[in-house]
């Protein structure tokens, strides 16, 4: 009778341990999936930011080229018409 009680208690403890292991494995899998999703989201955000930064750098270069052309044009007018003062 005592042996059966010990076996039963042992089986219950083993079942509880297995249930805990299963629960912890499920929690681990959920945490890993969430971490993977955050990592993917951060990589996508970094890619978007990189593209936006490249676009802004390209726009800045265009504006700098426009400024250079306007400065050359201004110098041409100054040479042609002289410096205008108010």
C-alpha positions as YAML, in Angstrom:
chain: A
units: angstrom
residues:
- id: 1
  name: UNK
  ca: [0.00, 0.00, 0.00]
- id: 2
  name: UNK
  ca: [2.79, 2.45, 0.92]
- id: 3
  name: UNK
  ca: [4.69, 1.45, -2.20]
- id: 4
  name: UNK
  ca: [1.62, 2.19, -4.33]
- id: 5
  name: UNK
  ca: [1.24, 5.60, -2.63]
- id: 6
  name: UNK
  ca: [4.90, 6.39, -3.31]
- id: 7
  name: UNK
  ca: [4.53, 5.26, -6.91]
- id: 8
  name: UNK
  ca: [1.43, 7.41, -7.28]
- id: 9
  name: UNK
  ca: [3.16, 10.40, -5.69]
- id: 10
  name: UNK
  ca: [6.18, 9.82, -7.90]
- id: 11
  name: UNK
  ca: [3.98, 9.61, -11.00]
- id: 12
  name: UNK
  ca: [2.18, 12.82, -10.01]
- id: 13
  name: UNK
  ca: [5.51, 14.57, -9.45]
- id: 14
  name: UNK
  ca: [6.79, 13.32, -12.82]
- id: 15
  name: UNK
  ca: [3.60, 14.49, -14.54]
- id: 16
  name: UNK
  ca: [3.85, 17.89, -12.85]
- id: 17
  name: UNK
  ca: [7.49, 18.17, -13.88]
- id: 18
  name: UNK
  ca: [6.66, 17.24, -17.47]
- id: 19
  name: UNK
  ca: [3.79, 19.74, -17.50]
- id: 20
  name: UNK
  ca: [6.14, 22.44, -16.22]
- id: 21
  name: UNK
  ca: [8.76, 21.52, -18.83]
- id: 22
  name: UNK
  ca: [6.14, 21.65, -21.58]
- id: 23
  name: UNK
  ca: [4.85, 25.02, -20.34]
- id: 24
  name: UNK
  ca: [8.38, 26.44, -20.15]
- id: 25
  name: UNK
  ca: [9.16, 25.18, -23.66]
- id: 26
  name: UNK
  ca: [5.99, 26.87, -24.97]
- id: 27
  name: UNK
  ca: [6.90, 30.12, -23.19]
- id: 28
  name: UNK
  ca: [10.43, 29.92, -24.59]
- id: 29
  name: UNK
  ca: [9.09, 29.39, -28.11]
- id: 30
  name: UNK
  ca: [6.75, 32.37, -27.71]
- id: 31
  name: UNK
  ca: [9.56, 34.60, -26.45]
- id: 32
  name: UNK
  ca: [11.85, 33.48, -29.29]
- id: 33
  name: UNK
  ca: [9.13, 34.18, -31.86]
- id: 34
  name: UNK
  ca: [8.48, 37.61, -30.38]
- id: 35
  name: UNK
  ca: [12.21, 38.36, -30.38]
- id: 36
  name: UNK
  ca: [12.45, 37.24, -34.01]
- id: 37
  name: UNK
  ca: [9.52, 39.50, -34.95]
- id: 38
  name: UNK
  ca: [11.12, 42.47, -33.17]
- id: 39
  name: UNK
  ca: [14.43, 41.75, -34.87]
- id: 40
  name: UNK
  ca: [12.76, 41.59, -38.29]
- id: 41
  name: UNK
  ca: [10.85, 44.78, -37.55]
- id: 42
  name: UNK
  ca: [14.05, 46.55, -36.50]
- id: 43
  name: UNK
  ca: [15.86, 45.34, -39.63]
- id: 44
  name: UNK
  ca: [13.01, 46.62, -41.80]
- id: 45
  name: UNK
  ca: [13.06, 49.95, -39.96]
- id: 46
  name: UNK
  ca: [16.84, 50.20, -40.40]
- id: 47
  name: UNK
  ca: [16.46, 49.47, -44.12]
- id: 48
  name: UNK
  ca: [13.74, 52.13, -44.43]
- id: 49
  name: UNK
  ca: [15.87, 54.63, -42.51]
- id: 50
  name: UNK
  ca: [18.86, 53.86, -44.73]
- id: 51
  name: UNK
  ca: [16.78, 54.42, -47.86]
- id: 52
  name: UNK
  ca: [15.38, 57.68, -46.47]
- id: 53
  name: UNK
  ca: [18.88, 58.83, -45.55]
- id: 54
  name: UNK
  ca: [20.15, 58.01, -49.03]
- id: 55
  name: UNK
  ca: [17.24, 59.90, -50.58]
- id: 56
  name: UNK
  ca: [17.94, 62.95, -48.42]
- id: 57
  name: UNK
  ca: [21.66, 62.80, -49.27]
- id: 58
  name: UNK
  ca: [20.78, 62.68, -52.97]
- id: 59
  name: UNK
  ca: [18.44, 65.65, -52.55]
- id: 60
  name: UNK
  ca: [21.14, 67.55, -50.68]
- id: 61
  name: UNK
  ca: [23.61, 66.91, -53.49]
- id: 62
  name: UNK
  ca: [21.06, 68.16, -56.03]
- id: 63
  name: UNK
  ca: [20.50, 71.35, -54.01]
- id: 64
  name: UNK
  ca: [24.25, 71.89, -53.67]
- id: 65
  name: UNK
  ca: [24.62, 71.50, -57.45]
- id: 66
  name: UNK
  ca: [21.76, 73.98, -57.96]
- id: 67
  name: UNK
  ca: [23.49, 76.45, -55.61]
- id: 68
  name: UNK
  ca: [26.74, 76.12, -57.53]
- id: 69
  name: UNK
  ca: [24.97, 76.77, -60.81]
- id: 70
  name: UNK
  ca: [23.17, 79.78, -59.35]
- id: 71
  name: UNK
  ca: [26.44, 81.14, -57.97]
- id: 72
  name: UNK
  ca: [28.05, 80.80, -61.40]
- id: 73
  name: UNK
  ca: [25.02, 82.51, -62.93]
- id: 74
  name: UNK
  ca: [25.23, 85.28, -60.34]
- id: 75
  name: UNK
  ca: [28.91, 85.81, -61.05]
- id: 76
  name: UNK
  ca: [28.13, 85.94, -64.78]
- id: 77
  name: UNK
  ca: [25.51, 88.68, -64.18]
- id: 78
  name: UNK
  ca: [27.88, 90.57, -61.91]
- id: 79
  name: UNK
  ca: [30.57, 90.48, -64.57]
- id: 80
  name: UNK
  ca: [28.09, 91.55, -67.23]
- id: 81
  name: UNK
  ca: [26.16, 94.22, -65.28]
- id: 82
  name: UNK
  ca: [28.47, 94.99, -62.38]
- id: 83
  name: UNK
  ca: [27.66, 94.76, -58.69]
- id: 84
  name: UNK
  ca: [24.29, 96.32, -57.91]
- id: 85
  name: UNK
  ca: [24.05, 98.16, -54.61]
- id: 86
  name: UNK
  ca: [21.00, 99.68, -53.00]
...
